[in-house]
Amino acid sequence: MPQLFTRREYDMLPEGFPAQLIEGFLVKEPAPTYGHQRVEHRILAALAALVGIDRAVVSPSDVVLDDHNVYQPDVLVLRTIPPDEVRDVGIPLLAVEVLSPSTRRRDREVKTRHLLEAGVEEVWLVDREAGSIEVQRPDGSEAAFGTHALESRAVPGFRLVPDELFARPTT
């Protein structure tokens, strides 16, 4: 059986080391594509307009769930603004994962379940490949394609329309 990493060992990594702790495994991933980042920043801008730039943050920000799970969702809405010196930003109100081929299954099947169990009110799964957006909540889920909008219960006024979110830049 492999030796599992703990939060204590994770905390010894240098600042900015591109890894998450998922079920005791240190998972290092390459930088996201431009398309991934473009969508991520559009979501950040929409959330920041509603909750403020200090409560809407992008990865890497540590969300410590337990001794074997420290996640870095792509976009977060924080419940409160933490001290500047911390990496653990607490359990967010809302988390967004922009799915990539290499992370799709883990984000959907492992991280979403753990985040909801930890108290995150909504986990948004944004799938550029499928052209869909899905919201997972403790009481169920809903999905949208095309011009159908999804609206947040956790952040009033936050809504995403897949066709608008995934639209290619014109300039």
C-alpha positions as CSV (number, residue, x, y, z in Angstrom):
1,M,0.0,0.0,0.0
2,P,1.4,3.4,-0.9
3,Q,2.3,5.9,1.8
4,L,-0.3,8.7,1.9
5,F,0.7,12.3,2.2
6,T,-0.8,14.4,5.1
7,R,-1.6,18.1,5.4
8,R,1.5,18.5,7.5
9,E,3.7,17.3,4.7
10,Y,1.7,19.3,2.1
11,D,2.3,22.4,4.2
12,M,6.0,21.9,3.9
13,L,5.9,22.3,0.1
14,P,7.3,25.6,-1.2
15,E,4.8,28.4,-1.8
16,G,3.4,28.2,-5.3
17,F,4.2,24.5,-5.8
18,P,1.5,23.4,-8.3
19,A,-0.1,20.5,-6.4
20,Q,-3.2,19.5,-4.5
21,L,-3.6,16.9,-1.9
22,I,-6.4,14.5,-3.0
23,E,-7.3,11.5,-0.8
24,G,-3.7,11.4,0.5
25,F,-2.0,11.7,-2.9
26,L,0.0,14.7,-4.0
27,V,-1.4,15.6,-7.5
28,K,0.7,17.9,-9.6
29,E,-0.8,19.2,-12.8
30,P,0.6,21.2,-15.7
31,A,-0.5,24.8,-16.3
32,P,-4.0,25.2,-17.7
33,T,-4.6,26.1,-21.4
34,Y,-5.4,29.6,-22.5
35,G,-9.1,28.6,-23.1
36,H,-9.3,27.2,-19.6
37,Q,-7.9,30.4,-18.1
38,R,-10.1,32.6,-20.3
39,V,-13.3,30.9,-19.1
40,E,-12.0,30.9,-15.5
41,H,-11.4,34.7,-15.6
42,R,-14.8,35.3,-17.1
43,I,-16.4,33.5,-14.2
44,L,-14.1,35.4,-11.7
45,A,-15.2,38.7,-13.2
46,A,-18.9,37.8,-12.9
47,L,-18.5,36.7,-9.3
48,A,-16.3,39.7,-8.3
49,A,-18.9,42.1,-9.7
50,L,-21.4,40.6,-7.1
51,V,-19.3,39.7,-4.1
52,G,-16.2,42.0,-4.5
53,I,-12.7,41.1,-5.7
54,D,-11.5,40.2,-2.2
55,R,-14.1,37.4,-1.8
56,A,-13.8,36.0,-5.4
57,V,-10.5,34.3,-5.9
58,V,-8.8,32.0,-8.4
59,S,-6.5,29.0,-7.9
60,P,-4.2,28.4,-6.3
61,S,-5.9,29.0,-2.9
62,D,-5.9,26.0,-0.5
63,V,-9.3,24.7,0.7
64,V,-8.3,22.3,3.5
65,L,-11.0,19.6,4.0
66,D,-9.1,17.2,6.3
67,D,-5.7,15.7,6.8
68,H,-5.7,14.0,3.4
69,N,-7.6,16.5,1.2
70,V,-6.4,20.0,0.3
71,Y,-8.1,21.3,-2.9
72,Q,-7.5,24.2,-5.1
73,P,-10.7,24.8,-7.1
74,D,-10.4,27.1,-10.1
75,V,-12.6,29.9,-8.7
76,L,-13.9,30.4,-5.2
77,V,-16.3,32.7,-3.4
78,L,-15.1,33.0,0.2
79,R,-17.4,33.3,3.1
80,T,-15.1,35.7,4.9
81,I,-11.8,37.4,3.9
82,P,-8.9,35.5,5.6
83,P,-5.7,37.1,6.9
84,D,-3.2,37.8,4.1
85,E,-0.6,35.3,5.6
86,V,-2.7,32.1,5.2
87,R,-3.0,29.7,2.4
88,D,-6.1,27.9,3.8
89,V,-8.9,30.2,2.8
90,G,-11.6,28.1,4.7
91,I,-14.6,26.3,3.3
92,P,-15.9,28.5,0.5
93,L,-19.5,29.4,-0.2
94,L,-19.2,28.4,-3.9
95,A,-16.5,26.6,-5.8
96,V,-16.0,26.3,-9.6
97,E,-14.1,23.7,-11.5
98,V,-13.4,24.3,-15.2
99,L,-13.1,20.7,-16.3
100,S,-10.0,19.5,-18.3
101,P,-9.6,16.1,-20.0
102,S,-7.0,15.2,-17.4
103,T,-9.0,16.4,-14.4
104,R,-12.7,15.8,-15.5
105,R,-13.3,12.6,-13.6
106,R,-11.5,13.5,-10.4
107,D,-13.2,17.0,-10.3
108,R,-16.6,15.5,-10.9
109,E,-16.5,12.3,-8.9
110,V,-14.1,13.0,-6.0
111,K,-13.6,16.7,-5.4
112,T,-17.3,17.7,-5.9
113,R,-18.5,15.1,-3.4
114,H,-15.9,16.0,-0.8
115,L,-16.5,19.8,-1.2
116,L,-20.3,19.4,-0.7
117,E,-19.8,17.1,2.3
118,A,-17.5,19.8,3.8
119,G,-20.2,22.5,3.6
120,V,-19.7,24.2,0.2
121,E,-23.2,25.2,-0.9
122,E,-22.6,24.9,-4.6
123,V,-20.0,23.3,-6.9
124,W,-20.1,24.5,-10.5
125,L,-18.7,22.2,-13.1
126,V,-17.9,24.0,-16.3
127,D,-17.3,21.7,-19.3
128,R,-15.9,23.5,-22.3
129,E,-15.7,20.3,-24.3
130,A,-19.4,19.5,-23.8
131,G,-20.5,23.1,-23.9
132,S,-22.3,22.6,-20.5
133,I,-22.4,24.0,-17.1
134,E,-23.6,22.0,-14.1
135,V,-24.4,23.1,-10.6
136,Q,-24.1,20.5,-7.8
137,R,-25.8,21.1,-4.5
138,P,-26.3,18.9,-1.5
139,D,-30.0,18.5,-2.5
140,G,-29.4,17.8,-6.2
141,S,-28.0,19.2,-9.4
142,E,-29.0,21.0,-12.6
143,A,-27.3,21.5,-15.9
144,A,-27.5,24.0,-18.8
145,F,-26.5,24.0,-22.5
146,G,-26.7,26.6,-25.2
147,T,-28.7,29.7,-24.2
148,H,-30.2,28.3,-21.0
149,A,-29.0,30.1,-17.9
150,L,-28.1,28.6,-14.6
151,E,-28.6,30.8,-11.5
152,S,-26.9,30.4,-8.2
153,R,-28.8,30.1,-4.9
154,A,-25.6,30.7,-2.9
155,V,-24.6,34.0,-4.6
156,P,-27.8,35.9,-5.6
157,G,-27.5,37.4,-9.1
158,F,-24.8,35.0,-10.3
159,R,-25.8,33.4,-13.5
160,L,-24.0,31.8,-16.4
161,V,-25.1,31.0,-19.9
162,P,-23.0,28.4,-21.6
163,D,-23.1,30.0,-25.1
164,E,-21.9,33.3,-23.6
165,L,-19.3,31.9,-21.3
166,F,-17.7,29.7,-24.1
167,A,-17.9,32.3,-26.9
168,R,-14.6,32.9,-28.6
169,P,-13.1,36.4,-28.2
170,T,-13.8,38.7,-31.2
171,T,-10.7,40.8,-31.0
